[in-house]
Amino acid sequence: MSANPIPPLHLYSVPSDPASAPVMPPPKRERPRTAWTADQLMAADFPDPKWAVPGILAEGVSLLAGPPKVGKSWLSLGLALAVAAGGQAFDSVPVDGGPVLYLALEDTPRRLQTRMGKLLGGQQAPAELTLVTECPPFPAGGTEAIAQWLDRNPDARMVVIDVFAKMRGHAPQGVSAYDADYVSVGYAKRLADHYGIAVVLVHHVRKAGSDDFLTEVSGTNGIAGAADATLVLKRARGQADGILHVTGRDVDEAEYALSFQPASGAWHLLDGPATDHTVGDTRAAILRYVRAHPGAKPKDMAGELPHVDMDTIRRTCSRMAEAGQLTKDAAGRYYPDTETRTQGTQEVSALSDCPVTPSDQHEQPGQSELELSGLSGSTEAEGTAV
């Protein structure tokens, strides 16, 4: 008999390390406080959010959505390996190491082994990453199963569920589609909040595209509304293979240009703003010049684009302004963004010596409670899931 038998790949049957000391009962978690007077709340001292991937994945529920075959599973498995090993996410963002649970509910052990082999590139696989291919849906025991793993791993940093559809279960009867979507994400939300970890739900987007990446998430607005952050991976045109759009309650809205390496299966973060990697060569050169010289006019850019005639530069700048990639003032000067332009030196009237505001410079306008066993803090739930 092997000294290290391979356990069945089901979350309920993941054993503790047989060589470790006897398992101690998990620490009792007090129910979080949910009510204050205003002065008490202002005087309270709250810790900063814990980050699985600084600037991108914070504690709470994050949706990672994208079209089929765009590389969501490669990206999420790569992040799980990086966090479990304490390496670098996207080969450039340092992360603190800690236990990670990865529910690969559409994969087989063989496929997972192949993918990890490519991603690791000969490096040792991290023991802190637990991979599972079967788990009951949230309403049918999945919540308790994940909670039990988290109790056995109090230093856990992240749980990845690939894919969310396998865990949401049947919709409650008699509720709207919005409420059903909100409740389904709410199961993961209660886990994330109770244990203070990042829970990543891998999800799909609609077939029809949209200018607002949040509306592309498959399902009703209840899914994105219940999540703390939404990340949408989209195919890109230009030098980048994908753009990761990020927004959330604790995450600054941002876009990251990524490059996919087929040989290793890894996603790499590209330097600079995403627009530098998704526009054509002419636009990229104009962006670089205007970023270095705010307030430049098309004639100033001619030296940067010696092989492009002046009319093409003017037309390109105008189209970029219409597309929101640049802003333009009344004098025909271009800026990389509105904030840079408005912070610049204003023109002064020769008659009044007062600042003149360009005519085109306007100001920009500005859960249901889920009774989950073991997570609500109720007396009757103690000793079950937590």
PEZI-V734817 format. One record per residue. RES is the residue in one letter. PSI is psi in radians with two decimals (NA if undefined). Layout:
{{RES	PSI} {RES	PSI}}
This chain:
{{M	2.41} {S	2.52} {A	-0.36} {N	1.26} {P	2.52} {I	2.12} {P	2.72} {P	2.47} {L	1.23} {H	2.42} {L	-0.61} {Y	-0.44} {S	0.24} {V	2.00} {P	2.85} {S	2.90} {D	2.07} {P	-0.37} {A	-0.15} {S	2.97} {A	2.82} {P	2.42} {V	2.18} {M	2.64} {P	2.44} {P	2.60} {P	2.45} {K	2.25} {R	2.15} {E	2.58} {R	2.27} {P	2.52} {R	2.46} {T	0.09} {A	2.41} {W	2.79} {T	2.84} {A	-0.72} {D	-0.60} {Q	-0.73} {L	-0.72} {M	-0.46} {A	-0.17} {A	2.62} {D	1.89} {F	2.41} {P	2.68} {D	2.66} {P	2.49} {K	2.43} {W	2.28} {A	-0.79} {V	1.87} {P	2.25} {G	-0.21} {I	-0.86} {L	1.88} {A	2.97} {E	2.59} {G	-3.03} {V	2.19} {S	2.21} {L	2.28} {L	1.77} {A	2.71} {G	2.87} {P	2.83} {P	2.50} {K	0.30} {V	-0.32} {G	0.40} {K	-0.73} {S	-0.68} {W	-0.76} {L	-0.83} {S	-0.66} {L	-0.67} {G	-0.71} {L	-0.70} {A	-0.75} {L	-0.74} {A	-0.78} {V	-0.72} {A	-0.62} {A	-0.25} {G	0.71} {G	-2.28} {Q	2.11} {A	2.44} {F	0.41} {D	0.32} {S	-0.29} {V	1.89} {P	2.39} {V	2.59} {D	2.43} {G	2.75} {G	2.93} {P	2.44} {V	2.37} {L	2.15} {Y	1.96} {L	1.72} {A	1.38} {L	-0.06} {E	0.15} {D	2.83} {T	2.80} {P	-0.67} {R	-0.78} {R	-0.71} {L	-0.74} {Q	-0.74} {T	-0.80} {R	-0.77} {M	-0.64} {G	-0.72} {K	-0.79} {L	-0.66} {L	-0.52} {G	0.69} {G	-0.20} {Q	2.76} {Q	2.42} {A	2.40} {P	2.29} {A	-0.29} {E	-0.04} {L	2.08} {T	2.17} {L	2.34} {V	2.37} {T	-0.09} {E	2.39} {C	2.41} {P	2.73} {P	2.82} {F	-0.90} {P	-0.21} {A	0.44} {G	-0.15} {G	-0.65} {T	-0.83} {E	-0.64} {A	-0.80} {I	-0.68} {A	-0.68} {Q	-0.70} {W	-0.73} {L	-0.60} {D	-0.62} {R	-0.27} {N	1.28} {P	-0.30} {D	0.26} {A	2.51} {R	-0.43} {M	2.56} {V	2.23} {V	2.25} {I	1.91} {D	1.69} {V	2.82} {F	-0.64} {A	-0.50} {K	-0.29} {M	-0.26} {R	-0.48} {G	-3.03} {H	2.53} {A	2.47} {P	2.53} {Q	2.53} {G	0.26} {V	2.77} {S	2.87} {A	-0.67} {Y	-0.84} {D	-0.67} {A	-0.71} {D	-0.72} {Y	-0.75} {V	-0.70} {S	-0.70} {V	-0.49} {G	-0.55} {Y	-0.85} {A	-0.60} {K	-0.74} {R	-0.67} {L	-0.84} {A	-0.78} {D	-0.67} {H	-0.68} {Y	-0.10} {G	0.78} {I	2.96} {A	2.23} {V	2.10} {V	2.13} {L	1.93} {V	2.23} {H	3.13} {H	2.89} {V	2.89} {R	2.79} {K	-0.67} {A	2.28} {G	3.00} {S	2.68} {D	-0.49} {D	1.95} {F	-0.41} {L	-0.59} {T	-0.14} {E	-0.23} {V	2.26} {S	2.46} {G	-2.95} {T	3.07} {N	-0.17} {G	-0.50} {I	-0.95} {A	-0.56} {G	-0.61} {A	-0.42} {A	2.69} {D	-0.47} {A	2.66} {T	2.25} {L	2.18} {V	2.12} {L	2.07} {K	2.60} {R	2.55} {A	2.71} {R	2.44} {G	-2.55} {Q	-0.46} {A	2.59} {D	-0.30} {G	2.73} {I	2.21} {L	1.91} {H	2.26} {V	2.35} {T	2.70} {G	-3.12} {R	-0.67} {D	0.06} {V	2.28} {D	2.43} {E	2.27} {A	2.89} {E	2.38} {Y	2.23} {A	2.29} {L	2.61} {S	2.28} {F	2.28} {Q	1.75} {P	-0.59} {A	-0.63} {S	-0.21} {G	0.21} {A	2.58} {W	2.28} {H	2.45} {L	2.23} {L	2.56} {D	2.61} {G	3.01} {P	2.64} {A	-0.60} {T	-0.46} {D	-0.37} {H	0.00} {T	-0.04} {V	2.92} {G	3.02} {D	-0.70} {T	-0.83} {R	-0.70} {A	-0.72} {A	-0.70} {I	-0.75} {L	-0.78} {R	-0.74} {Y	-0.82} {V	-0.59} {R	-0.63} {A	-0.42} {H	1.26} {P	2.42} {G	0.18} {A	2.63} {K	2.82} {P	-0.65} {K	-0.47} {D	-0.40} {M	-0.12} {A	-0.66} {G	-0.48} {E	-0.40} {L	1.19} {P	-0.36} {H	0.16} {V	2.26} {D	2.82} {M	-0.67} {D	-0.69} {T	-0.69} {I	-0.78} {R	-0.82} {R	-0.71} {T	-0.75} {C	-0.74} {S	-0.76} {R	-0.63} {M	-0.61} {A	-0.71} {E	-0.58} {A	-0.07} {G	0.14} {Q	-0.39} {L	2.85} {T	2.68} {K	2.39} {D	3.13} {A	-0.38} {A	0.06} {G	0.29} {R	2.55} {Y	2.52} {Y	2.68} {P	-0.42} {D	2.93} {T	-0.66} {E	-0.75} {T	-0.71} {R	-0.79} {T	-0.37} {Q	-0.14} {G	3.04} {T	2.25} {Q	2.70} {E	2.66} {V	2.30} {S	2.33} {A	-0.30} {L	-0.74} {S	-0.16} {D	0.34} {C	2.63} {P	2.50} {V	2.22} {T	2.15} {P	2.52} {S	-0.42} {D	0.20} {Q	1.71} {H	2.68} {E	2.56} {Q	2.22} {P	1.93} {G	NA} {Q	2.43} {S	2.51} {E	2.26} {L	2.15} {E	1.53} {L	2.20} {S	2.24} {G	-0.12} {L	-0.23} {S	-0.23} {G	0.06} {S	2.69} {T	-0.72} {E	-0.30} {A	-0.22} {E	2.44} {G	0.03} {T	-1.44} {A	-0.49} {V	NA}}
